[in-house]
Amino acid sequence: MITSIELGDFLSHSNTKLEFENGVTVFVGDNGAGKSSIIDAITFALFGQHTRKSNKGLIKRGTNQGFVKVRFSVNSKQFEAVRKIDNKGTLAAKFAEVIDDDRIEIAAGERKQFGESMTHEVERVIGIDFEKLKIASIVQQGELNTIINAKPKEFKELLNAIIGIDKLDIASEAMKTVNKEFREKIKENVGYDDTHIETLLRDLEKYEKEIEEAKPQKEQLELKQEELKNEVDDLRKKIETETPKIDKIKQIELRKKELLSYAKEAIHEIQREINENERKIQDCEGCFDHIELKSDLESKIQKVEDAIEDTVKKVQEITNQIISLKEKQLLASKLQLIDNKCPVCDSNVEKLNPLFQEEHLQQEILELQKQIVSKEKENDMYNQKRKEFSIKLQNARDAEATLRAHSINNKEELVIIQKDTEVKKQKIPLTTNQNLLEMSTIDQHTNLIFKNISKLEVETKGFDEQEFNNLKKRVNEKQMSLSQIDQRIGAILEKISKGEEQIIVIKKAVSELKIVKEYVTSLNEIQTNVFSRDGPVATSLRSWALNTISAKSSEYLTLLNTKIQRISLSEKTRDISIACYSKNEVLELESLSGGEKVSVALALRLGMASLLGASNLNLMILDEPTTHLDAERKKSLVGVLSQLSDISNSESRMQFLIITHDAEIFEDSTVEQIYKFESSEQGSKVTIL
């Protein structure tokens, strides 16, 4: 039994400590006063489990951490379970045996990976886990009414859940999973599972039929293939004979283009040479005539230059004479006869020497000047001649330079160039219609190309390119038909090959899957007969459970001092019926009084708890059992609860915790203790009544 509970900043409790005794303890108070928190405190301390959304929600608002301490006794031994939690979600736990106020630690924390678990140790000591404790020892709000008012089908589902029949559904699903995984493994290894056997057999028949039909098709196609191959070979031989002519025709066109291109360049070169020769002939024309006059002209120029030089000297001499005469004339102008006396010697003379006569000197000067004019005209004439001779000499020199530039040394060479020009002119075709025969006469190379063209034309004579193209087209068409036949034969061969492979695979798979099917059938039979909630095992288990609950519930009813002496639970097709018996008759559930119905419900609940194997705590918690009960039934419930103190389980009395907000119904009751819960600013306040 639970001997005490201590809550510190846990849910709505700041500091609450409750002491418990055997028998019935009642928690009364308004909704929200913190009564149901005691259930969370017990399950959290023992198993670390609760009904709240998160662990952090367990801490009282405005505080940093909370804790619960639960003391309980099992087989005369005292134990203490303590769990703490802070606002970061950090948990701390300790489980110990209490001996004379000394605590001997059994476990601490939940390091399951190291094999350390306080919850596991608590479960070992109590003899039950959290889930079973909820079913065996905690009757949640409304569950008592559910047991009383449940329809037969709903009661069956409730019974299944309470006694664990619904676990067969889990086992059944596990079997389905095993079956599914087994099939998936088989499918992974074989490629199929046992559900595909019929499909595989149909596929096997289909492949065998396809192979049987494909073989004649293959033989017909092979005959057609052989015919086409022979036709293609014959056509290819013709093509091989004619194909070189295509190349030769192409060569003819290339050679013609080559001849035209070369002839064009050659004609251009010949024309250039003709133009060059004609220019040479034109430049050199008359050059030899000019050169022949060169020596004579040089001699004449020399004579003219000598004459010019002599004339210049004579003009200079005459000029000097004129100067001398002018000096004498000046002196003569100063010498005058006076009285026939010489102005120099003063001798008598008839007249002066003509050399001293001014008129005579003037006359001589005039004569000399006329000679100068005559000499200058003569000099001009010589200069003109020299100019004429110089021009002709320059022409001769230019002629020499021209001949030298054209590398012509004599008239014979020039004649040769003229003849060569005439020959080259004859090589240029007279027509402009690209006459190959005319072009072949240009030089040896054009003649060689022309002969090559003529030879190729002889070799390709009679070749019809259109007919050749039609021949190739026929080959391509037949080759395409042959290729299509090859593909069809290949597809048939592949179909036959794959069919034969599939037949081997299918036969092997079917052989293996037949064994698998036998195994899966066995698994399905196990699932149907053992794990189905309506199968023989579940039906037997439910029958045993119903008999056990009926017997235990009847035992509890005898202790509750009612006219009902026996309860019998029986299973029908889809539901469970409840039958109540007095000494002499069967009592319908609807005919029972409110107190009797509550007694039946509690007896059934205790019977179910006994079936599960009640925990070593010998504890049962009823949360709001008066919900939806009328005043009469509430009063009846109190009467029944008052009798619970006398109910014993094993060697120790059963401990009941009743949570209700109907405090008035327990006034003047005989329950052991009543705690009143109230809400305050500091949190839940608990006082014993």
C-alpha positions as CSV (number, residue, x, y, z in Angstrom):
1,M,0.0,0.0,0.0
2,I,1.0,3.6,-0.4
3,T,1.8,5.1,3.0
4,S,2.6,8.7,2.1
5,I,2.9,11.2,-0.8
6,E,4.9,14.4,-0.8
7,L,4.6,17.0,-3.6
8,G,6.9,20.1,-3.9
9,D,6.1,22.7,-6.6
10,F,4.4,19.9,-8.6
11,L,1.5,20.9,-10.7
12,S,-0.7,23.0,-8.5
13,H,0.9,21.9,-5.2
14,S,3.5,24.0,-3.5
15,N,4.1,21.9,-0.5
16,T,1.6,19.0,0.1
17,K,2.1,15.9,2.2
18,L,-0.5,13.1,2.5
19,E,-0.5,10.2,4.9
20,F,-2.5,7.0,4.0
21,E,-3.8,4.0,5.8
22,N,-5.4,0.8,4.7
23,G,-9.0,0.9,3.5
24,V,-10.7,3.9,1.8
25,T,-9.3,7.4,1.5
26,V,-11.4,10.0,-0.1
27,F,-10.2,13.2,-1.8
28,V,-12.9,15.8,-2.1
29,G,-12.9,19.3,-3.5
30,D,-14.0,21.4,-6.4
31,N,-12.7,20.9,-9.9
32,G,-9.2,22.3,-10.4
33,A,-8.3,22.0,-6.7
34,G,-5.5,19.5,-7.5
35,K,-7.2,16.1,-6.6
36,S,-6.3,14.3,-9.9
37,S,-2.8,15.6,-9.6
38,I,-2.3,12.9,-7.0
39,I,-2.7,10.2,-9.7
40,D,0.0,11.9,-11.8
41,A,2.2,12.3,-8.7
42,I,2.0,8.5,-8.0
43,T,2.6,7.4,-11.6
44,F,5.4,10.0,-12.1
45,A,7.2,9.0,-8.9
46,L,7.0,5.3,-9.6
47,F,7.3,5.1,-13.4
48,G,8.2,8.6,-14.7
49,Q,4.8,8.6,-16.6
50,H,1.8,10.9,-16.3
51,T,-1.2,12.2,-18.3
52,R,0.2,15.7,-19.0
53,K,1.5,16.9,-22.4
54,S,5.1,17.3,-21.4
55,N,7.4,16.9,-18.4
56,K,7.9,20.7,-18.1
57,G,4.2,21.1,-17.5
58,L,4.6,19.2,-14.3
59,I,6.5,22.1,-12.6
60,K,4.3,24.6,-10.7
61,R,4.2,28.0,-12.5
62,G,6.8,30.5,-11.3
63,T,9.2,27.9,-9.9
64,N,12.3,26.3,-11.3
65,Q,11.9,22.7,-10.2
66,G,9.4,20.3,-8.8
67,F,9.5,16.9,-7.1
68,V,7.4,14.0,-5.9
69,K,8.2,11.5,-3.2
70,V,6.1,8.4,-2.7
71,R,6.5,5.9,0.1
72,F,4.9,2.5,-0.1
73,S,5.0,-0.9,1.5
74,V,5.3,-4.3,-0.1
75,N,5.3,-7.5,2.0
76,S,6.1,-5.5,5.2
77,K,9.1,-3.7,3.5
78,Q,9.1,0.0,3.1
79,F,10.3,1.7,-0.1
80,E,10.7,5.3,-1.3
81,A,10.6,6.6,-4.9
82,V,11.7,10.2,-5.6
83,R,11.7,12.0,-8.9
84,K,12.7,15.6,-9.6
85,I,12.4,17.8,-12.7
86,D,13.7,21.3,-13.5
87,N,12.5,23.9,-16.0
88,K,15.2,22.7,-18.5
89,G,13.6,19.3,-18.5
90,T,16.4,17.7,-16.6
91,L,15.3,14.6,-14.6
92,A,16.6,13.1,-11.5
93,A,15.4,9.9,-9.9
94,K,16.2,7.7,-6.9
95,F,14.6,4.5,-5.6
96,A,15.5,3.1,-2.1
97,E,14.4,0.7,0.6
98,V,13.7,2.4,3.9
99,I,15.0,0.6,7.0
100,D,14.7,2.5,10.3
101,D,14.9,5.8,8.6
102,D,18.0,4.7,6.7
103,R,17.7,4.6,2.9
104,I,19.5,1.9,1.0
105,E,19.6,2.9,-2.6
106,I,18.3,0.4,-5.1
107,A,18.5,2.4,-8.3
108,A,19.0,6.0,-9.5
109,G,18.3,7.5,-12.9
110,E,17.3,6.0,-16.2
111,R,20.5,5.0,-18.0
112,K,19.0,2.0,-19.7
113,Q,21.8,1.8,-22.2
114,F,24.0,0.9,-19.2
115,G,21.5,-1.5,-17.8
116,E,20.5,1.0,-15.1
117,S,16.8,1.8,-14.7
118,M,14.9,3.0,-11.6
119,T,11.6,2.3,-13.4
120,H,12.6,-1.3,-14.0
121,E,13.5,-1.8,-10.3
122,V,10.2,-0.3,-9.2
123,E,8.3,-2.6,-11.7
124,R,10.2,-5.6,-10.2
125,V,9.3,-4.7,-6.6
126,I,5.6,-3.8,-7.4
127,G,5.2,-6.7,-9.8
128,I,3.4,-4.6,-12.5
129,D,4.3,-1.9,-15.0
130,F,2.6,1.5,-15.7
131,E,0.2,0.2,-18.4
132,K,-1.0,-2.7,-16.3
133,L,-1.3,-0.5,-13.3
134,K,-3.6,1.9,-15.2
135,I,-5.8,-1.0,-16.1
136,A,-5.7,-2.9,-12.9
137,S,-5.6,-0.1,-10.3
138,I,-6.8,3.2,-11.8
139,V,-10.5,3.6,-12.8
140,Q,-10.5,6.9,-14.8
141,Q,-13.3,9.3,-14.7
142,G,-16.4,7.8,-16.3
143,E,-15.0,4.3,-16.5
144,L,-17.2,3.0,-13.7
145,N,-20.3,4.2,-15.5
146,T,-19.0,2.6,-18.7
147,I,-18.9,-0.7,-17.0
148,I,-22.4,-0.3,-15.7
149,N,-24.0,1.1,-18.9
150,A,-21.9,-0.3,-21.7
151,K,-23.7,-2.1,-24.5
152,P,-22.8,-5.8,-24.8
153,K,-20.5,-5.1,-27.9
154,E,-18.8,-2.1,-26.1
155,F,-18.3,-4.2,-23.0
156,K,-16.7,-6.9,-25.1
157,E,-14.2,-4.3,-26.5
158,L,-13.6,-3.0,-22.9
159,L,-13.0,-6.5,-21.7
160,N,-10.6,-7.2,-24.6
161,A,-8.6,-4.1,-23.7
162,I,-8.6,-4.8,-20.0
163,I,-7.6,-8.4,-20.1
164,G,-5.2,-7.9,-23.1
165,I,-7.1,-9.7,-25.8
166,D,-6.5,-6.6,-28.0
167,K,-2.8,-7.5,-27.7
168,L,-3.7,-10.4,-30.1
169,D,-4.4,-7.7,-32.6
170,I,-0.9,-6.5,-32.2
171,A,0.3,-10.1,-32.4
172,S,-1.9,-10.6,-35.5
173,E,-0.5,-7.5,-37.1
174,A,3.0,-8.7,-36.2
175,M,2.2,-12.0,-37.9
176,K,0.9,-10.0,-40.9
177,T,4.2,-8.1,-40.8
178,V,6.2,-11.3,-40.5
179,N,4.1,-12.7,-43.3
180,K,4.6,-9.6,-45.4
181,E,8.3,-9.3,-44.7
182,F,8.7,-13.0,-45.4
183,R,6.9,-12.5,-48.7
184,E,9.1,-9.4,-49.4
185,K,12.2,-11.4,-48.6
186,I,11.0,-14.2,-50.9
187,K,10.2,-11.6,-53.6
188,E,13.6,-10.0,-53.1
189,N,15.3,-13.4,-53.5
190,V,13.1,-15.0,-56.1
191,G,11.5,-12.0,-57.7
192,Y,8.0,-13.2,-56.8
193,D,6.0,-14.4,-53.9
194,D,3.4,-17.2,-53.4
195,T,0.5,-14.9,-54.6
196,H,2.1,-14.9,-58.0
197,I,2.0,-18.7,-58.6
198,E,-1.1,-18.6,-60.8
199,T,0.2,-15.6,-62.7
200,L,3.5,-17.3,-63.2
201,L,1.8,-20.5,-64.5
202,R,-0.1,-18.4,-67.0
203,D,3.1,-16.7,-68.0
204,L,4.8,-20.1,-68.3
205,E,2.0,-21.2,-70.7
206,K,2.2,-17.9,-72.6
207,Y,6.0,-18.2,-73.1
208,E,5.8,-21.8,-74.2
209,K,3.1,-20.9,-76.7
210,E,5.1,-17.9,-78.0
211,I,8.2,-20.0,-78.5
212,E,6.1,-22.7,-80.4
213,E,4.7,-20.0,-82.7
214,A,8.0,-18.1,-83.1
215,K,10.1,-21.0,-84.5
216,P,8.1,-21.3,-87.9
217,Q,8.2,-17.6,-88.3
218,K,12.0,-17.6,-87.8
219,E,12.4,-20.3,-90.5
220,Q,10.3,-18.4,-93.0
221,L,12.2,-15.2,-92.4
222,E,15.6,-17.0,-92.7
223,L,14.6,-18.3,-96.2
224,K,13.6,-14.8,-97.3
225,Q,16.8,-13.5,-95.8
226,E,18.9,-15.9,-97.9
227,E,17.1,-14.9,-101.1
228,L,17.6,-11.2,-100.4
229,K,21.3,-11.8,-99.6
230,N,21.8,-13.5,-103.0
231,E,20.1,-10.6,-104.8
232,V,22.1,-8.0,-102.9
233,D,25.3,-9.9,-103.7
234,D,24.6,-9.8,-107.5
235,L,23.7,-6.1,-107.4
236,R,26.8,-5.3,-105.4
237,K,29.0,-7.0,-108.0
238,K,27.4,-4.8,-110.7
239,I,28.0,-1.8,-108.5
240,E,31.6,-2.8,-107.9
241,T,32.1,-3.0,-111.7
242,E,30.5,0.4,-112.3
243,T,31.7,2.3,-109.3
244,P,35.2,3.0,-110.7
245,K,33.6,4.8,-113.6
246,I,32.0,7.2,-111.2
247,D,35.4,8.0,-109.9
248,K,36.7,8.4,-113.5
249,I,33.9,10.7,-114.4
250,K,34.7,12.8,-111.4
251,Q,38.3,12.7,-112.5
252,I,37.3,13.9,-116.0
253,E,35.5,16.9,-114.5
254,L,38.5,17.5,-112.2
255,R,40.9,17.2,-115.2
256,K,38.8,19.5,-117.3
257,K,38.7,22.1,-114.5
258,E,42.5,21.6,-114.1
259,L,43.0,22.1,-117.9
260,L,40.8,25.1,-118.0
261,S,42.5,26.6,-114.9
262,Y,46.0,25.8,-116.2
263,A,45.2,27.0,-119.7
264,K,43.8,30.2,-118.3
265,E,47.0,30.8,-116.3
266,A,49.2,29.7,-119.2
267,I,47.3,32.0,-121.7
268,H,47.6,34.8,-119.2
269,E,51.4,34.1,-118.9
270,I,51.8,33.9,-122.7
271,Q,49.9,37.1,-123.1
272,R,52.0,38.7,-120.5
273,E,55.2,37.5,-122.3
274,I,53.7,38.7,-125.6
275,N,53.0,42.1,-124.0
276,E,56.5,42.2,-122.6
277,N,58.1,41.3,-125.9
278,E,56.0,43.8,-127.7
279,R,57.0,46.4,-125.2
280,K,60.6,45.4,-125.7
281,I,60.2,45.6,-129.5
282,Q,58.5,48.9,-129.2
283,D,61.1,50.3,-126.8
284,C,64.0,49.0,-128.9
285,E,62.6,50.1,-132.2
286,G,65.2,52.6,-133.9
287,C,67.6,52.2,-131.0
288,F,70.3,50.7,-133.3
289,D,69.9,53.6,-135.7
290,H,70.6,56.1,-132.9
291,I,73.5,54.1,-131.7
292,E,75.2,54.0,-135.1
293,L,75.3,57.9,-135.1
294,K,76.8,58.1,-131.6
295,S,80.5,58.3,-132.7
296,D,79.9,60.8,-135.4
297,L,77.8,62.9,-133.0
298,E,80.5,62.8,-130.4
299,S,83.1,64.0,-133.0
300,K,80.8,66.7,-134.2
301,I,80.1,67.9,-130.7
302,Q,83.8,68.0,-130.0
303,K,84.4,70.1,-133.1
304,V,81.6,72.4,-132.3
305,E,82.9,72.8,-128.8
306,D,86.3,73.6,-130.2
307,A,84.8,76.2,-132.5
308,I,82.8,77.7,-129.7
309,E,86.0,77.8,-127.6
310,D,87.9,79.5,-130.5
311,T,85.1,82.0,-131.1
312,V,85.0,82.8,-127.4
313,K,88.8,83.4,-127.5
314,K,88.5,85.6,-130.5
315,V,85.7,87.6,-129.0
316,Q,87.9,88.1,-125.9
317,E,90.8,89.2,-128.1
318,I,88.6,91.7,-130.0
319,T,87.2,92.9,-126.7
320,N,90.7,93.5,-125.4
321,Q,91.6,95.4,-128.6
322,I,88.5,97.6,-128.1
323,I,89.6,98.4,-124.6
324,S,93.1,99.3,-125.7
325,L,91.7,101.5,-128.5
326,K,89.3,103.2,-126.1
327,E,92.3,104.0,-123.9
328,K,94.1,105.3,-126.9
329,Q,91.0,107.2,-127.9
330,L,91.0,108.8,-124.5
331,L,94.6,109.8,-124.9
332,A,93.9,111.0,-128.4
333,S,91.2,113.2,-127.2
334,K,93.8,115.0,-125.2
335,L,96.4,115.3,-127.9
336,Q,95.5,118.1,-130.3
337,L,97.8,119.9,-132.9
338,I,98.3,123.5,-132.1
339,D,99.9,125.5,-134.9
340,N,101.0,122.3,-136.4
341,K,103.2,121.5,-133.4
342,C,103.2,118.2,-131.6
343,P,101.7,118.4,-128.2
344,V,104.3,116.0,-127.0
345,C,107.6,117.0,-128.6
346,D,106.5,120.4,-129.8
347,S,107.9,119.6,-133.2
348,N,106.3,120.8,-136.4
349,V,104.1,118.1,-138.0
350,E,101.5,118.3,-140.7
351,K,99.2,115.8,-139.0
352,L,99.1,113.4,-136.0
353,N,99.8,109.6,-136.3
354,P,96.5,107.8,-137.0
355,L,97.1,105.9,-133.8
356,F,96.6,109.2,-132.0
357,Q,93.7,110.3,-134.1
358,E,90.4,110.0,-132.3
359,E,88.3,109.5,-135.4
360,H,90.6,106.8,-136.6
361,L,90.4,105.0,-133.3
362,Q,86.7,105.3,-133.2
363,Q,86.5,103.7,-136.7
364,E,88.6,100.8,-135.6
365,I,86.5,100.3,-132.5
366,L,83.4,100.1,-134.6
367,E,85.0,97.6,-136.9
368,L,86.0,95.5,-133.9
369,Q,82.5,95.6,-132.5
370,K,81.1,94.4,-135.7
371,Q,83.5,91.5,-135.5
372,I,82.3,90.7,-132.0
373,V,78.7,90.7,-133.2
374,S,79.7,88.4,-136.0
375,K,81.6,86.1,-133.7
376,E,78.7,86.0,-131.2
377,K,76.3,85.0,-134.0
378,E,78.7,82.4,-135.0
379,N,78.9,81.2,-131.4
380,D,75.1,81.1,-131.2
381,M,75.1,79.0,-134.3
382,Y,77.7,76.6,-132.8
383,N,75.7,76.4,-129.5
384,Q,72.6,75.5,-131.5
385,K,74.5,72.8,-133.3
386,R,75.9,71.5,-130.0
387,K,72.4,71.4,-128.6
388,E,71.1,69.5,-131.6
389,F,74.0,67.1,-131.5
390,S,73.7,66.7,-127.7
391,I,70.0,65.7,-128.0
392,K,70.9,63.2,-130.7
393,L,73.8,61.9,-128.6
394,Q,71.5,61.6,-125.6
395,N,69.0,59.6,-127.8
396,A,71.8,57.3,-128.7
397,R,72.8,56.9,-125.1
398,D,69.1,56.3,-124.1
399,A,68.9,53.7,-126.9
400,E,72.0,52.0,-125.4
401,A,70.4,52.1,-121.9
402,T,67.1,50.6,-123.3
403,L,68.9,47.8,-125.1
404,R,70.9,47.2,-122.0
405,A,67.8,47.2,-119.8
406,H,66.1,44.6,-122.1
407,S,69.4,42.6,-122.4
408,I,69.5,43.1,-126.2
409,N,73.0,43.2,-127.6
410,N,72.3,43.2,-131.3
411,K,69.6,43.4,-133.9
412,E,69.5,39.6,-134.3
413,E,68.4,39.2,-130.7
414,L,65.6,41.6,-131.3
415,V,64.5,39.7,-134.5
416,I,64.4,36.5,-132.4
417,I,62.1,38.2,-129.9
418,Q,59.8,39.3,-132.7
419,K,59.6,35.8,-134.1
420,D,59.0,34.3,-130.6
421,T,56.2,36.8,-130.1
422,E,54.6,35.7,-133.3
423,V,54.8,32.1,-132.2
424,K,53.2,32.8,-128.8
425,K,50.4,34.7,-130.5
426,Q,49.6,31.6,-132.5
427,K,49.4,29.5,-129.2
428,I,46.5,31.6,-127.9
429,P,43.2,30.0,-128.8
430,L,41.2,32.0,-131.3
431,T,37.8,31.0,-129.8
432,T,36.4,31.8,-126.4
433,N,34.2,28.7,-126.0
434,Q,36.8,26.8,-123.9
435,N,37.7,24.4,-126.7
436,L,39.8,21.7,-125.0
437,L,41.4,20.7,-128.2
438,E,42.6,24.2,-128.8
439,M,43.8,24.5,-125.2
440,S,45.8,21.3,-125.6
441,T,48.1,23.1,-128.0
442,I,49.2,25.6,-125.5
443,D,52.1,23.6,-124.1
444,Q,53.1,20.0,-123.3
445,H,51.3,20.0,-119.9
446,T,48.0,21.0,-121.5
447,N,48.5,18.4,-124.1
448,L,49.2,15.8,-121.4
449,I,46.0,16.7,-119.4
450,F,44.0,16.6,-122.6
451,K,45.3,13.1,-123.4
452,N,44.4,12.0,-119.8
453,I,40.8,13.4,-120.3
454,S,40.5,11.6,-123.6
455,K,41.6,8.3,-122.1
456,L,39.1,8.6,-119.2
457,E,36.3,9.5,-121.6
458,V,37.0,6.3,-123.6
459,E,37.0,4.2,-120.3
460,T,33.7,5.7,-119.2
461,K,32.0,5.6,-122.5
462,G,28.4,4.2,-122.3
463,F,28.2,4.8,-118.5
464,D,24.7,6.0,-117.4
465,E,24.8,7.7,-114.0
466,Q,21.0,7.6,-113.6
467,E,21.0,3.9,-114.2
468,F,23.9,3.5,-111.7
469,N,22.0,5.6,-109.1
470,N,18.9,3.4,-109.6
471,L,21.1,0.3,-109.1
472,K,22.4,1.7,-105.8
473,K,18.9,2.6,-104.8
474,R,17.7,-1.0,-105.4
475,V,20.6,-2.2,-103.4
476,N,19.7,0.2,-100.5
477,E,16.1,-0.9,-100.6
478,K,16.9,-4.6,-100.6
479,Q,19.5,-4.0,-97.9
480,M,16.9,-2.1,-95.8
481,S,14.5,-5.0,-96.3
482,L,17.3,-7.4,-95.3
483,S,18.0,-5.3,-92.3
484,Q,14.4,-5.3,-91.3
485,I,14.3,-9.1,-91.7
486,D,17.5,-9.3,-89.6
487,Q,15.8,-7.2,-86.9
488,R,12.7,-9.4,-87.0
489,I,14.8,-12.6,-86.8
490,G,16.8,-11.0,-84.0
491,A,13.6,-10.0,-82.2
492,I,12.3,-13.5,-82.6
493,L,15.6,-15.1,-81.4
494,E,15.6,-12.7,-78.5
495,K,12.0,-13.5,-77.8
496,I,12.8,-17.3,-77.9
497,S,15.9,-16.8,-75.8
498,K,14.1,-14.7,-73.2
499,G,11.2,-17.0,-73.3
500,E,13.4,-20.0,-72.6
501,E,15.2,-18.1,-69.9
502,Q,11.9,-17.1,-68.3
503,I,10.6,-20.6,-68.5
504,I,13.6,-21.8,-66.5
505,V,13.2,-18.9,-64.1
506,I,9.4,-19.5,-63.8
507,K,9.7,-23.2,-63.3
508,K,12.3,-22.7,-60.6
509,A,10.3,-19.9,-59.0
510,V,7.0,-21.9,-59.1
511,S,8.8,-24.9,-57.5
512,E,10.2,-22.7,-54.7
513,L,6.9,-20.8,-54.3
514,K,4.9,-23.9,-53.8
515,I,7.0,-24.6,-50.8
516,V,6.6,-21.0,-49.7
517,K,2.9,-21.2,-50.2
518,E,2.7,-24.2,-47.8
519,Y,4.7,-22.2,-45.2
520,V,2.6,-19.0,-45.7
521,T,-0.6,-21.1,-45.4
522,S,0.7,-22.4,-42.1
523,L,1.4,-18.9,-41.0
524,N,-2.0,-17.7,-42.0
525,E,-3.6,-20.6,-40.1
526,I,-1.5,-19.6,-37.1
527,Q,-2.7,-16.0,-37.5
528,T,-6.3,-17.1,-37.9
529,N,-6.5,-19.7,-35.2
530,V,-4.0,-18.3,-32.6
531,F,-3.8,-14.6,-33.0
532,S,-7.2,-13.6,-34.3
533,R,-9.4,-12.0,-31.6
534,D,-12.2,-14.2,-32.8
535,G,-10.1,-17.3,-33.3
536,P,-10.1,-20.4,-31.1
537,V,-7.2,-19.2,-28.9
538,A,-8.8,-15.8,-28.3
539,T,-12.2,-17.3,-27.8
540,S,-10.7,-19.8,-25.3
541,L,-8.8,-17.1,-23.5
542,R,-11.8,-14.8,-23.4
543,S,-13.9,-17.8,-22.0
544,W,-11.3,-18.5,-19.3
545,A,-11.1,-14.7,-18.5
546,L,-14.9,-14.4,-18.3
547,N,-15.1,-17.4,-16.0
548,T,-12.3,-16.0,-13.8
549,I,-13.9,-12.6,-13.7
550,S,-17.3,-14.1,-13.0
551,A,-15.9,-16.1,-10.1
552,K,-13.8,-13.3,-8.6
553,S,-16.7,-10.7,-9.0
554,S,-19.1,-13.1,-7.3
555,E,-16.6,-13.4,-4.4
556,Y,-16.5,-9.6,-4.1
557,L,-20.3,-9.4,-4.3
558,T,-20.8,-11.7,-1.3
559,L,-18.6,-9.3,0.7
560,L,-20.7,-6.3,-0.4
561,N,-23.8,-7.5,1.3
562,T,-26.2,-7.5,-1.6
563,K,-29.0,-9.8,-2.7
564,I,-26.8,-10.7,-5.8
565,Q,-24.9,-13.8,-5.0
566,R,-23.3,-14.5,-8.4
567,I,-22.3,-12.8,-11.6
568,S,-21.9,-14.7,-14.8
569,L,-20.3,-13.2,-17.9
570,S,-20.8,-15.1,-21.2
571,E,-19.7,-14.4,-24.8
572,K,-22.0,-14.5,-27.7
573,T,-21.2,-13.9,-31.4
574,R,-20.3,-10.2,-31.2
575,D,-20.9,-9.2,-27.6
576,I,-20.6,-10.2,-23.9
577,S,-23.7,-10.3,-21.7
578,I,-23.8,-9.9,-17.9
579,A,-26.2,-12.0,-15.9
580,C,-26.8,-11.5,-12.1
581,Y,-28.2,-14.3,-10.0
582,S,-29.9,-14.3,-6.5
583,K,-30.6,-17.5,-4.7
584,N,-33.7,-18.4,-6.7
585,E,-33.8,-16.3,-9.9
586,V,-31.9,-14.5,-12.6
587,L,-31.8,-10.7,-12.1
588,E,-31.8,-8.4,-15.1
589,L,-29.2,-5.6,-14.8
590,E,-31.9,-3.0,-15.6
591,S,-34.0,-4.2,-12.6
592,L,-31.2,-3.6,-10.1
593,S,-31.2,-0.6,-7.7
594,G,-28.6,2.1,-8.0
595,G,-26.5,0.7,-5.1
596,E,-26.7,-2.8,-6.6
597,K,-25.5,-1.5,-10.0
598,V,-22.6,0.2,-8.4
599,S,-21.8,-2.9,-6.4
600,V,-21.9,-5.0,-9.6
601,A,-19.6,-2.4,-11.4
602,L,-17.1,-2.4,-8.5
603,A,-17.2,-6.2,-8.3
604,L,-16.6,-6.5,-12.0
605,R,-13.8,-3.9,-11.8
606,L,-12.1,-5.8,-8.9
607,G,-12.6,-9.0,-10.7
608,M,-10.9,-7.6,-13.8
609,A,-8.1,-6.2,-11.6
610,S,-7.6,-9.6,-10.0
611,L,-7.5,-11.3,-13.4
612,L,-4.6,-9.0,-14.4
613,G,-2.8,-9.9,-11.2
614,A,-3.2,-6.8,-9.0
615,S,0.0,-5.2,-8.0
616,N,1.8,-5.7,-4.7
617,L,0.5,-2.2,-3.8
618,N,-3.0,-3.6,-3.4
619,L,-4.2,-0.2,-4.6
620,M,-7.2,0.9,-6.5
621,I,-7.9,4.6,-7.5
622,L,-11.4,5.7,-8.5
623,D,-11.4,9.1,-10.2
624,E,-14.7,10.9,-10.0
625,P,-16.8,7.6,-9.7
626,T,-20.0,9.7,-9.0
627,T,-19.9,11.4,-12.5
628,H,-23.2,11.2,-14.2
629,L,-24.8,9.4,-11.2
630,D,-28.1,10.7,-9.7
631,A,-28.5,11.4,-6.0
632,E,-29.8,7.9,-5.3
633,R,-27.0,6.2,-7.1
634,K,-24.4,8.5,-5.4
635,K,-25.9,7.6,-2.0
636,S,-25.7,3.9,-3.0
637,L,-22.1,4.4,-4.1
638,V,-21.2,5.7,-0.6
639,G,-22.8,2.8,1.0
640,V,-20.8,0.4,-1.2
641,L,-17.5,2.3,-0.6
642,S,-18.1,2.2,3.2
643,Q,-18.1,-1.6,2.8
644,L,-14.8,-1.6,0.9
645,S,-12.8,-1.4,4.1
646,D,-13.8,-4.9,4.9
647,I,-12.7,-6.3,1.5
648,S,-9.4,-8.1,1.8
649,N,-7.0,-9.2,-0.9
650,S,-4.5,-11.9,0.0
651,E,-3.3,-11.2,3.5
652,S,-3.5,-7.4,3.4
653,R,-6.5,-5.2,2.9
654,M,-7.2,-3.4,-0.4
655,Q,-6.3,0.3,-0.4
656,F,-8.8,2.5,-2.2
657,L,-8.3,6.2,-3.2
658,I,-11.6,7.9,-4.1
659,I,-11.4,11.2,-6.0
660,T,-14.6,13.2,-6.1
661,H,-15.9,16.8,-6.0
662,D,-19.1,15.6,-4.2
663,A,-17.9,16.1,-0.6
664,E,-21.4,16.1,0.9
665,I,-22.1,12.5,0.0
666,F,-19.4,11.4,2.4
667,E,-20.7,13.2,5.4
668,D,-21.4,10.7,8.2
669,S,-19.7,8.0,6.1
670,T,-17.5,5.3,7.7
671,V,-14.5,5.7,5.3
672,E,-11.1,5.8,7.0
673,Q,-10.0,9.3,6.1
674,I,-11.1,12.2,3.9
675,Y,-8.8,14.9,2.5
676,K,-10.3,18.2,1.4
677,F,-8.6,20.0,-1.5
678,E,-9.0,23.7,-2.0
679,S,-7.4,26.2,-4.4
680,S,-5.5,29.2,-3.1
681,E,-3.0,31.8,-4.4
682,Q,-0.2,29.7,-3.1
683,G,-1.5,26.6,-4.8
684,S,-3.5,23.6,-3.7
685,K,-4.3,23.5,0.0
686,V,-5.1,20.1,1.5
687,T,-6.6,19.5,5.0
688,I,-7.8,16.3,6.6
689,L,-11.4,16.2,7.6
